[in-house]
């Protein structure tokens, strides 16, 4: 199966290639049939980049097989271009014109095409170029190279033009400051892409002026540089000489320290030219800059360079120029590296010593070299020696080291030793060390303090007499007993009262500082002081403890942490507490506080409390203390409820007393007089001429009106009528009363209260008890009880006359439509005869 599939794939590939071959052949035939049918003409084949260009395409008459209405297409590169205008000319040809507004391609093909046989066929095409005119060449310079005997010129060509541009170096011979032109010099054409060119010696006159310029030309324009007027020998550039060290001469003295002997070999083609040279050098350490030395003598070709650092390697270079005639500096010569000789150390040695307590003859000596000059010489080692008395030539070495300290055993008869610094060139001046006793006065008020994490200030008061200097030592505190970790310095001024220590100071470190005054041939006792370079903040905060707690308060206490060395003292405490609703509270306390009471807490509530201890160096928080306030007890609730009930009861009692004892009208119910318990006989009738009723056979009697207003009205009780004619058709609620005893006597019978009536009835009294005629009464249909019941008559006031009256009967008259009242004789209501009102203040609004 695999072989068969490969065979099928091969057959299909051959068939596809055969089809493509035939398609290509057909296209070629079609193209050949259209050859010469069209022609393109353009406004300019080369334009400035971005400028417009116009092209036209004409289809000739010999292409008769084409459709006269065929559409001519334009294509720039592979892109179809719209905007072509097609027309038929009078000679029978077709013309299409197109204008490209911007030609943004430096090189492109513009094609005139025709859509024929469903394919786009090219009739003609033209190549277009776009670019820029050449810029003016700048910075033209020339120099005469004596090695190649040619005048080498170079320039800056300017930006790219994107067009073929011809660059030519033009020149001619001239006189009188290049004002006139004599003989032309052959043009120099540089190689492609280069901006330099050389004029051979055969075209030059070495001591005659010439004019040189650069010309650039392309299809869009021509530009020329500024003309350069020069004499070829005035621009001669020599080659640098070869610099080397001078060979040592056994008979000559060695060079002084800090000096170098140099020589150079000039460039041979320039031997006939007078020239001057200059030298530059720099040390091979740090970022030193070049130092220039010159001019060097030109006849000897050697030079002694002094003033250099001893034992230092230097880099040297040299260059030369034609002198005194004009010329150009040569390039710097290749580097030459030389090392200066050493010189004896020129230093001052500050010396300090210390004796061991167990062995006073064992001395530990310390020193520091202080350069006396900028060039003090390199030190290779130090020598401690002792010269015995009586032996002037004998010198016994006690210590020879490259360190800055030495421990040795001092001979018993030795009172002083000598310290020297040395190198291969010699030794420094000897520095004597006398081992004197502490006989001078000590310093007073020695103190130290930290200025920043990397410095300490130590101060003191001047003793009397004033010392000549001081030795200051400092190092880690008492935990370090090694003297190698200590740093010291000597101050030569005895008038100072303090010094800032900056060397070997680390933060958060305890340092022991020792100051020793130095006197003439003596020294004072050493004084010590301890100080921290930087204090730390507290390492932990006190732990909170709950002492007592209540429903709205909590008493907290803590034990302050003891002071620690290197720790900044506390400045204050801050206590924080938060409730369950994340409400935040805080209080600031003094550093001497050891307790605090939280007030204003809510009962039965959870609180989170922590303490922060703060100092100048920092702060730290304690652990969080969770506490729950107490819940109010049941007895307390009972007490609170009882007090509230008692207060409510007292309020009710006071209100009741006020209502009962108030002399004014009670606002809760109307103050209605009780006829059964009043002195009706002493009432005085009050005449109120409010209304005048015309009663039959009664004339116009005066009217006395007595009205009690209701507070709350209810439904009126319906009238009840009797069939008896003696009642004059009165309702049952309106009944006459007959006084059975003295009306002034107070009734002792209680009034019966009806449970069905809480109304107050209204009554109108018509007539007067002093008139000769009988009185009448008018009782209204009031819905309010007058005496608290439906039948206001008490049992002791039973009116028997009303049931069988011997008097005449008043003719019943129909009630007036304006007032729902009935009229009757006043004798029917004897209790109201002779009304005299007493206690007017109790009648309210009557």
C-alpha positions in Angstrom: 0.0 0.0 0.0 2.8 2.4 0.8 4.5 1.9 -2.6 1.2 2.3 -4.4 0.4 5.6 -2.7 3.8 7.0 -3.5 3.3 6.1 -7.1 -0.1 7.9 -7.1 1.4 11.0 -5.5 4.2 11.1 -8.2 1.7 10.9 -11.0 -0.4 13.7 -9.6 2.7 15.9 -9.3 3.7 15.3 -12.9 0.2 16.1 -14.0 0.2 19.4 -12.1 3.6 20.4 -13.6 2.2 19.6 -17.1 -0.8 21.9 -16.5 1.4 24.7 -15.2 3.6 24.4 -18.2 0.7 24.7 -20.6 -0.7 27.7 -18.7 2.6 29.5 -18.9 2.8 28.8 -22.6 -0.7 30.3 -23.2 0.2 33.4 -21.2 3.4 33.8 -23.3 1.4 33.5 -26.5 -1.1 36.1 -25.3 1.7 38.4 -24.2 3.3 38.2 -27.5 0.1 39.0 -29.2 -0.1 42.2 -27.1 3.5 43.3 -27.6 3.8 46.8 -28.9 0.1 47.6 -28.4 0.8 50.2 -25.6 3.3 52.9 -24.8 3.8 54.8 -21.5 5.2 58.3 -21.3 5.8 60.0 -17.9 6.4 63.7 -16.9 9.7 62.8 -15.3 11.3 59.4 -14.6 13.1 60.9 -11.6 11.4 63.2 -9.1 11.8 64.4 -5.5 10.6 61.9 -3.0 7.0 62.7 -2.2 6.3 64.8 -5.3 3.5 64.1 -7.8 4.1 62.4 -11.2 1.9 62.2 -14.3 1.9 59.3 -16.8 -0.1 58.5 -19.9 -0.6 55.2 -21.8 -1.7 55.1 -25.5 -3.0 51.9 -27.3 -2.1 52.1 -31.0 -4.3 51.2 -33.9 -2.5 48.1 -34.9 -4.0 46.3 -32.0 -7.3 45.8 -33.9 -8.0 42.5 -32.1 -8.6 44.4 -28.9 -12.0 45.5 -27.8 -12.4 49.2 -28.5 -14.0 49.7 -25.1 -11.3 47.9 -23.2 -10.5 49.4 -19.8 -6.9 50.4 -19.3 -5.5 49.8 -15.8 -2.6 51.2 -13.9 -0.4 49.4 -11.5 2.5 50.8 -9.3 4.6 47.9 -8.3 2.0 45.2 -7.4 -0.8 47.7 -6.4 -3.5 48.8 -8.7 -3.8 52.6 -8.9 -7.3 54.2 -9.3 -7.9 57.5 -10.9 -7.0 56.9 -14.6 -8.8 59.0 -17.1 -9.4 57.1 -20.5 -10.4 58.8 -23.8 -10.5 58.0 -27.5 -8.4 60.3 -29.7 -9.2 61.5 -33.2 -6.7 59.2 -34.8 -8.5 56.1 -33.4 -6.1 55.4 -30.5 -7.1 55.1 -26.9 -5.3 57.1 -24.2 -5.3 56.8 -20.4 -3.8 59.4 -18.1 -3.1 59.1 -14.4 -1.5 61.4 -11.8 0.1 60.0 -8.7 -0.1 62.7 -6.0 2.8 61.4 -3.9 5.6 59.1 -5.1 6.8 57.7 -1.8 9.0 54.9 -3.2 12.6 55.5 -4.0 12.3 53.0 -6.9 9.2 51.5 -8.4 7.8 50.2 -11.7 4.7 51.9 -13.2 2.8 49.5 -15.5 0.0 50.1 -18.1 -2.2 47.0 -18.1 -5.3 45.7 -19.9 -7.8 43.2 -18.7 -7.9 40.7 -21.6 -9.1 37.1 -21.5 -9.8 37.3 -17.8 -6.2 38.1 -17.1 -4.4 41.4 -16.5 -1.9 41.9 -19.3 1.0 44.4 -19.1 1.1 46.6 -22.2 4.1 48.7 -21.2 6.0 49.7 -18.0 8.5 52.3 -16.9 10.9 52.5 -13.9 10.5 55.5 -11.6 13.1 56.9 -9.2 12.5 59.3 -6.3 15.1 60.9 -3.9 16.6 64.2 -2.9 19.1 66.6 -4.4 22.6 66.3 -2.9 23.3 68.3 0.3 26.2 70.7 0.5 29.4 68.8 1.7 30.7 70.2 5.0 33.9 70.3 7.1 36.4 69.8 4.2 39.9 69.4 5.5 43.2 68.3 3.9 46.6 67.3 5.2 49.9 66.5 3.5 51.1 63.0 4.2 54.9 62.8 3.7 54.8 59.1 3.9 52.6 58.6 0.8 53.5 62.0 -0.7 49.9 62.9 -1.3 47.4 65.4 -0.2 44.6 63.6 1.7 41.3 65.4 1.9 38.1 64.3 3.7 34.6 65.8 4.2 31.1 65.1 5.5 28.8 64.2 2.6 25.4 64.9 4.2 22.2 62.9 4.3 21.4 60.0 1.8 19.9 61.1 -1.5 18.5 57.7 -2.6 19.7 58.5 -6.1 23.0 57.9 -7.9 25.2 60.8 -6.9 28.6 61.7 -8.3 31.1 63.1 -5.8 34.1 64.9 -7.1 37.1 66.6 -5.4 37.9 69.5 -7.6 40.9 71.9 -7.3 43.1 74.3 -9.2 46.4 76.1 -8.7 46.3 79.7 -7.7 48.3 82.7 -6.6 47.6 85.9 -4.6 45.6 84.3 -1.8 43.5 82.1 -4.2 41.9 85.0 -5.9 42.9 83.9 -9.4 42.8 80.6 -11.1 45.8 79.3 -13.0 46.1 75.6 -13.9 43.4 73.1 -13.2 44.2 70.0 -11.3 42.8 66.6 -12.3 39.6 65.8 -10.5 39.7 63.2 -7.7 36.8 60.8 -7.6 36.4 58.9 -4.3 35.4 55.3 -4.2 31.8 54.4 -3.8 30.6 55.1 -0.3 33.7 56.9 0.8 34.0 60.6 1.7 37.8 61.0 1.3 40.2 61.3 -1.6 43.9 61.8 -2.2 45.6 64.0 -4.7 49.0 62.5 -5.8 52.2 64.4 -5.4 52.7 64.7 -9.1 49.7 67.0 -9.4 50.9 69.3 -6.6 53.2 72.3 -6.2 54.3 72.0 -2.6 54.9 75.6 -1.9 52.1 77.1 -4.1 48.5 77.9 -3.0 45.7 75.8 -4.4 41.9 75.9 -4.2 40.0 72.8 -3.3 36.3 72.1 -3.0 33.8 69.1 -3.2 31.0 68.9 -5.8 28.0 66.6 -5.5 25.7 66.0 -8.4 22.7 63.9 -9.2 19.6 64.0 -11.4 17.9 66.5 -9.1 20.6 69.0 -8.7 24.2 70.0 -7.9 25.8 71.3 -4.7 29.3 72.4 -3.8 31.2 72.8 -0.5 33.0 75.9 0.6 36.3 76.4 -1.1 39.5 75.7 0.8 42.6 77.7 0.1 45.9 76.1 1.3 49.5 75.5 0.7 50.2 71.7 0.7 53.3 72.2 2.9 51.3 74.2 5.5 49.2 71.2 6.2 52.0 68.7 6.6 51.2 66.1 9.4 54.2 64.3 10.7 54.3 60.8 12.0 54.9 60.6 15.8 58.4 59.6 17.1 59.1 56.5 19.0 59.4 57.1 22.8 61.7 54.9 25.0 63.6 55.0 28.2 67.2 56.2 28.3 69.8 53.4 28.7 71.5 53.5 32.1 75.0 54.8 32.2 77.3 53.3 34.8 79.2 56.5 35.0 76.1 58.7 35.3 74.4 59.1 38.7 71.1 57.4 39.2 68.0 59.5 38.7 66.6 61.4 41.6 63.5 60.0 43.3 60.5 61.0 41.4 62.4 61.5 38.1 62.5 59.6 34.8 65.1 59.7 32.0 63.4 59.6 28.5 64.5 59.7 24.9 62.8 59.4 21.5 63.6 58.6 17.9 62.1 61.0 15.4 60.3 60.0 12.2 62.9 59.7 9.5 61.0 61.3 6.6 60.7 64.4 8.8 64.3 64.8 9.7 64.7 67.7 7.3 61.7 69.5 8.9 62.1 71.7 11.9 59.7 70.5 14.5 58.8 70.7 18.2 57.4 68.0 20.4 55.4 67.7 23.7 54.9 65.0 26.2 52.0 63.9 28.3 51.9 61.5 31.3 49.6 60.1 34.0 50.0 57.6 36.9 48.5 54.2 36.6 46.3 54.5 39.7 42.9 55.9 40.2 41.2 58.2 37.6 44.2 60.5 37.1 44.2 62.8 34.1 46.9 63.5 31.6 49.6 66.1 32.5 51.1 67.9 29.5 54.8 68.8 29.4 56.4 70.8 26.5 57.8 71.9 24.4 60.7 69.4 24.5 64.1 70.2 23.1 64.3 69.1 19.5 68.1 68.7 19.2 69.0 66.3 22.0 66.0 64.0 21.5 66.1 63.2 25.3 64.5 64.6 28.4 64.6 64.2 32.2 61.0 64.3 33.6 60.9 65.1 37.4 58.2 66.0 39.9 56.6 62.5 39.8 55.5 60.4 42.6 58.1 57.9 43.8 57.7 54.2 43.3 54.8 54.9 40.8 54.2 53.5 37.3 53.5 56.2 34.7 52.1 56.0 31.1 53.8 58.4 28.7 53.1 59.6 25.1 54.8 62.1 22.7 53.8 64.0 19.5 55.5 66.5 17.2 54.5 69.3 14.8 56.3 71.3 12.1 57.9 74.4 13.6 58.0 77.4 13.2 56.2 77.0 9.8 52.6 76.0 9.9 51.8 72.4 10.2 49.6 69.8 11.9 50.2 67.9 15.1 51.0 64.3 14.6 49.1 61.6 16.4 50.2 60.5 19.9 52.9 57.9 20.0 52.3 54.4 21.4 52.2 54.2 25.2 55.4 53.9 27.2 55.2 52.7 30.8 58.0 53.5 33.3 58.2 53.3 37.1 59.9 56.0 39.2 62.5 55.3 41.8 61.7 55.3 45.5 62.6 57.9 48.1 63.2 57.6 51.8 60.0 58.0 53.8 59.3 61.6 54.9 56.7 61.0 57.6 56.0 61.9 61.2 55.3 58.9 63.4 52.7 59.3 66.1 53.6 56.8 68.8 51.7 55.4 71.7 52.7 52.6 74.1 51.2 50.4 76.8 52.9 48.2 79.4 51.5 44.9 80.5 50.3 44.8 84.1 51.8 41.4 84.9 55.1 42.2 83.3 55.9 45.9 83.2 59.1 45.3 81.1 56.9 44.0 78.3 55.9 46.9 76.1 53.3 47.1 73.4 54.2 49.9 71.0 51.7 51.5 68.5 52.4 54.1 65.8 50.8 55.8 62.9 52.7 57.4 60.0 51.6 61.0 59.1 52.9 62.1 55.7 54.7 65.4 55.8 54.5 65.9 52.0 52.2 64.8 49.3 55.0 62.7 47.9 56.2 61.1 51.2 57.6 57.9 49.8 56.5 54.3 50.1 57.1 52.6 53.5 58.3 49.0 53.3 58.7 48.4 57.1 59.3 49.8 60.6 62.3 49.2 62.8 62.3 49.6 66.6 65.9 49.7 68.0 67.8 50.6 71.2 71.2 52.1 71.5 73.0 51.0 74.8 74.7 53.8 76.7 78.4 53.9 76.1 78.2 52.1 72.8 77.7 54.8 70.2 78.1 52.5 67.2 76.1 49.6 68.6 72.4 49.6 67.7 70.2 46.6 68.9 67.0 46.0 67.0 64.0 45.2 69.2 61.3 44.8 66.5 61.2 44.8 62.7 57.7 44.6 61.3 55.4 45.8 58.5 52.6 46.3 61.0 51.6 49.4 63.0 52.3 47.8 66.3 55.0 45.7 68.0 55.4 43.9 71.3 58.9 43.5 72.7 60.7 43.1 76.0 62.4 46.3 77.2 65.8 45.9 78.6 66.1 46.8 82.2 68.6 49.6 81.6 66.7 51.0 78.6 64.7 54.2 79.2 63.8 55.0 75.5 63.8 53.3 72.1 63.9 54.6 68.5 61.3 54.0 65.8 62.1 54.4 62.1 60.3 53.8 58.8 62.3 52.5 55.9 62.3 51.5 52.2 64.9 50.7 49.6 65.8 54.3 49.3 66.6 54.9 53.0 65.0 55.5 56.4 62.9 58.3 57.8 64.0 60.5 60.6 64.2 58.5 63.9 61.4 59.1 66.4 62.5 58.6 70.0 60.0 56.9 72.5 60.5 57.7 76.2 58.8 55.5 78.7 57.7 58.0 81.3 55.5 57.6 84.3 52.0 59.0 84.8 52.8 62.2 86.7 50.5 64.7 85.2 47.0 65.7 86.3 44.1 63.7 85.0 41.1 64.9 82.9 37.8 65.8 84.5 34.2 65.5 83.4 34.9 63.0 80.6 31.7 62.2 78.7 30.7 60.7 75.4 27.5 60.7 73.4 26.3 59.5 70.0 26.0 62.0 67.1 24.8 59.5 64.5 25.0 55.7 64.1 28.6 56.0 62.8 30.2 58.6 65.0 30.8 59.3 68.7 31.6 62.6 70.4 33.9 62.5 73.4 34.5 65.6 75.5 36.3 66.7 78.7 37.4 69.7 80.7 40.9 71.2 80.4 43.1 70.3 83.3 45.6 72.7 84.8 48.3 72.9 83.5 47.2 72.5 80.0 48.4 69.3 78.2 50.4 69.3 75.0 48.3 66.7 73.4 46.0 63.8 73.9 45.8 60.1 73.0 42.3 58.8 72.4 41.6 55.1 72.2 38.3 53.5 71.5 37.1 50.0 70.8 34.3 47.5 71.7 33.2 47.5 75.3 34.3 45.4 78.2 33.4 42.1 76.4 36.4 42.7 74.1 39.8 42.4 75.8 41.9 42.3 72.7 43.9 45.5 71.9 43.9 44.6 68.3 40.3 45.7 68.0 41.0 49.1 69.4 41.6 52.2 67.4 43.6 55.2 68.6 44.8 58.6 67.4 47.0 61.3 68.8 45.9 64.9 68.9 48.8 67.4 69.0 46.7 70.3 70.1 46.3 70.5 73.9 43.7 73.2 73.9 40.8 71.1 72.4 38.1 69.9 74.7 36.5 67.2 72.6 36.9 65.1 69.4 34.5 63.4 67.0 35.3 59.8 66.5 34.4 58.5 63.0 36.7 55.6 62.4 35.6 52.1 63.0 32.2 53.0 64.6 29.3 50.7 64.0 25.7 51.1 65.0 24.2 49.6 68.2 27.7 48.9 69.6 29.0 49.7 73.1 32.4 51.4 73.0 35.0 52.0 75.6 36.7 55.3 75.1 40.0 56.1 76.9 41.6 59.6 76.9 45.2 60.1 78.1 46.7 63.7 78.4 50.3 64.2 77.3 52.6 66.6 79.1 56.2 67.6 78.6 58.2 64.4 79.4 55.2 63.0 81.2 51.6 61.8 80.8 48.5 61.9 82.9 46.4 59.0 84.0 44.0 57.5 81.5 40.2 58.1 82.0 37.5 55.7 80.6 34.0 56.3 79.5 31.4 54.0 77.9 28.9 55.0 75.2 26.7 53.4 72.6 27.0 54.5 69.0 23.2 54.1 68.6 20.7 52.9 71.1 18.1 50.3 70.2 14.4 50.5 70.8 12.8 48.3 73.5 13.0 44.6 72.8 9.7 43.7 74.4 6.7 45.5 76.0 5.4 44.7 79.5 2.7 42.0 79.7 -0.8 43.3 80.5 -2.6 41.7 83.5 -6.3 42.1 84.5 -6.5 43.2 88.1 -10.2 43.9 88.6 -13.2 44.2 86.2 -16.7 45.5 86.4 -19.6 46.1 84.2 -18.3 49.4 82.7 -14.7 49.4 83.8 -11.6 47.3 83.9 -8.4 47.8 85.9 -5.2 46.7 84.2 -1.6 46.6 85.5 1.8 45.6 84.3 5.4 45.3 85.5 7.8 47.7 83.7 10.8 46.1 82.1 14.1 46.9 83.8 16.5 49.2 81.9 19.0 47.5 79.5 22.3 48.6 78.3 22.1 49.8 74.7 18.4 50.4 74.9 17.0 53.9 74.8 14.9 54.7 77.9 11.2 54.6 77.5 9.4 57.9 76.9 5.7 56.9 77.3 3.2 54.0 77.1 0.2 53.9 74.8 -2.7 51.6 75.7 -5.2 50.6 73.0 -8.5 48.8 73.3 -11.0 47.8 70.7 -14.6 46.6 71.0 -16.4 44.0 69.0 -17.6 46.7 66.6 -13.9 47.5 65.8 -14.3 50.9 67.5 -10.8 52.1 68.4 -9.8 53.8 71.7 -6.4 54.8 73.1 -4.7 56.6 75.9 -1.1 57.9 76.4 0.5 57.3 79.8 3.8 58.3 81.4 6.8 56.0 81.3 6.5 55.7 85.1 2.9 54.3 84.9 2.3 50.7 85.9 -1.5 50.5 85.7 -4.6 52.0 84.0 -8.4 51.8 84.4 -10.5 51.6 81.3 -13.8 53.5 81.8 -16.9 53.8 79.7 -17.0 50.2 78.8 -20.3 48.4 77.9 -21.6 45.6 80.1 -21.3 42.1 78.8 -18.9 43.2 75.9 -15.7 41.8 74.6 -12.6 44.1 74.4 -9.1 43.5 72.9 -6.4 45.5 74.8 -2.7 45.8 74.1 0.1 48.1 75.4 2.8 49.8 73.3 6.1 50.8 74.9 7.9 53.6 73.0 11.3 55.3 73.2 13.2 57.7 71.0 14.7 54.7 69.1 11.4 52.9 68.4 8.4 51.2 69.9 7.0 47.7 70.4 3.6 46.2 71.2 2.7 43.7 73.9 0.5 40.7 73.4 -3.2 41.2 73.2 -5.3 40.8 76.3 -9.0 39.8 75.7 -11.4 40.7 78.5 -15.2 40.5 78.9 -17.1 43.0 81.1 -19.6 41.7 83.7 -23.3 41.2 83.0 -25.9 43.1 85.2 -27.4 40.7 87.9 -31.2 39.8 88.3 -31.6 41.6 91.6 -30.3 44.8 90.1 -32.9 44.5 87.3 -35.6 44.0 89.9 -34.4 47.1 91.8 -34.4 49.1 88.7 -37.9 47.9 87.7 -39.2 48.6 91.3 -37.8 52.1 91.3 -39.4 52.7 87.9 -42.8 51.4 89.2 -42.5 53.5 92.3 -41.8 56.6 90.3 -44.7 55.8 88.0 -47.0 55.4 91.1 -45.9 58.6 92.6 -46.6 60.4 89.3 -50.1 58.9 89.2 -50.9 59.9 92.8 -49.7 63.4 92.2 -51.8 63.7 89.1 -54.9 62.4 91.0 -54.4 64.8 93.9 -54.1 67.7 91.5 -57.2 66.7 89.6 -59.2 66.3 92.8 -58.0 69.4 94.6 -57.8 71.8 91.8 -60.3 74.7 92.3 -60.7 75.1 88.6 -63.0 73.1 86.4 -61.8 69.6 85.9 -60.8 69.1 82.3 -61.6 65.4 82.4 -65.4 65.6 83.0 -67.9 68.5 83.4 -68.6 70.0 86.8 -72.4 69.6 87.0 -74.1 70.8 90.2 -76.2 68.2 92.1 -79.6 69.5 92.9 -80.1 66.9 95.6 -77.1 68.1 97.6 -77.5 71.8 97.1 -79.4 74.6 98.7 -81.9 75.2 96.0 -84.0 77.4 98.2 -81.2 80.0 98.3 -80.7 80.1 94.6 -81.3 83.3 92.9 -82.8 83.1 89.5 -80.6 84.5 86.8 -82.4 86.1 84.0 -80.8 85.7 80.6 -82.6 87.3 77.8 -81.4 85.0 75.2 -84.6 84.0 73.4 -88.3 85.0 73.7 -90.8 82.4 73.1 -94.5 83.3 72.4 -96.5 80.8 74.4 -100.2 80.7 74.1 -102.1 82.4 77.1 -98.7 83.0 78.8 -97.7 86.4 77.4 -94.0 87.1 77.2 -92.4 85.8 80.4 -88.7 86.3 81.1 -86.5 83.3 80.3 -83.9 81.9 82.5 -81.6 79.4 80.7 -79.5 76.9 82.5 -77.1 74.9 80.2 -74.6 72.2 81.0 -72.4 71.3 78.0 -71.4 67.7 77.3 -67.7 66.6 76.9 -68.6 63.6 74.7 -71.8 63.3 72.8 -73.5 60.1 72.3 -76.7 58.9 70.5 -79.8 60.6 71.9 -82.3 58.5 73.6 -85.5 58.3 71.6 -88.7 59.9 72.8 -91.3 57.9 74.6 -94.9 59.2 74.4 -97.9 58.3 76.7 -101.5 58.2 75.6 -102.6 60.3 78.6 -103.7 63.7 77.6 -102.5 65.2 81.0 -98.9 64.7 80.1 -99.3 67.1 77.2 -97.6 64.6 75.0 -94.3 64.9 76.9 -91.7 62.2 76.6 -91.0 60.0 79.4 -87.6 61.5 80.0 -89.2 64.8 80.8 -91.1 64.5 84.1 -92.1 67.1 86.6 -90.9 67.0 90.1 -92.7 68.0 93.4 -90.6 68.9 96.4 -91.9 66.8 99.4 -89.9 68.7 102.0 -87.8 71.8 102.4 -86.0 72.4 99.3 -83.1 73.9 101.2 -82.5 70.7 103.1 -79.7 68.6 101.8 -80.6 65.2 100.6 -79.0 62.3 102.3 -80.0 59.8 99.7 -77.4 58.9 97.2 -78.2 59.3 93.6 -78.7 56.1 91.7 -76.5 55.9 88.7 -77.8 54.3 85.6 -75.5 52.1 83.8 -77.0 52.9 80.5 -76.8 56.7 80.5 -73.7 58.9 80.7 -75.4 61.9 79.0 -76.0 65.5 80.3 -79.5 66.8 79.7 -80.2 70.5 78.8 -83.0 72.4 80.5 -84.6 75.9 79.8 -86.5 77.6 82.5 -89.3 80.0 81.2 -90.9 82.5 83.5 -90.0 83.7 87.0 -91.0 82.5 90.5 -92.0 86.1 91.4 -94.5 86.4 88.7 -98.2 85.8 89.6 -98.8 83.3 86.8 -97.6 79.8 86.9 -94.2 79.1 85.6 -93.3 76.9 82.6 -90.4 74.8 82.0 -88.8 73.7 78.7 -86.8 70.5 78.7 -84.6 69.8 75.6 -83.8 66.5 74.0 -80.3 66.4 75.4 -78.2 63.3 75.1 -76.2 64.1 78.3 -77.4 63.0 81.8 -78.2 65.8 84.2 -77.9 63.7 87.3 -76.2 60.6 85.9 -79.3 58.4 85.1 -82.2 58.1 82.8 -84.6 59.1 85.6 -82.8 61.8 87.6 -85.5 61.7 90.3 -84.3 60.2 93.6 -86.7 58.1 95.7 -87.0 60.8 98.4 -88.3 63.3 95.7 -91.1 61.1 94.4 -93.6 63.5 92.7 -97.0 62.0 93.3 -98.7 65.1 92.0 -97.5 64.4 88.5 -99.4 61.1 88.6 -102.8 62.6 89.6 -102.6 66.4 89.6 -105.6 68.4 90.8 -104.5 71.4 89.0 -105.5 72.2 85.6 -104.0 70.6 82.7 -101.9 72.6 80.3 -103.0 72.1 76.8 -100.5 70.2 74.9 -98.9 72.0 72.1 -96.8 70.6 69.4 -93.0 71.2 69.8 -91.6 73.9 67.7 -89.7 72.9 64.6 -86.9 75.3 65.5 -86.3 73.7 68.9 -87.0 70.2 70.1 -88.4 71.2 73.4 -91.8 70.9 75.1 -93.3 73.5 77.4 -95.0 73.0 80.7 -96.0 75.0 83.7 -93.2 76.0 86.1 -95.3 74.6 89.0 -94.7 71.2 87.5 -91.0 71.7 88.5 -91.2 73.2 92.0 -87.5 72.6 92.7 -86.5 75.2 90.3 -88.8 77.9 91.8 -86.9 80.7 93.5 -83.5 79.8 92.0 -80.6 81.5 93.8 -77.2 80.4 92.7 -74.5 79.8 95.3 -70.9 78.7 94.5 -70.7 80.4 91.2 -67.1 79.5 91.0 -68.0 75.8 90.7 -70.4 76.3 87.8 -67.6 76.7 85.2 -69.1 78.2 82.1 -72.7 78.3 83.3 
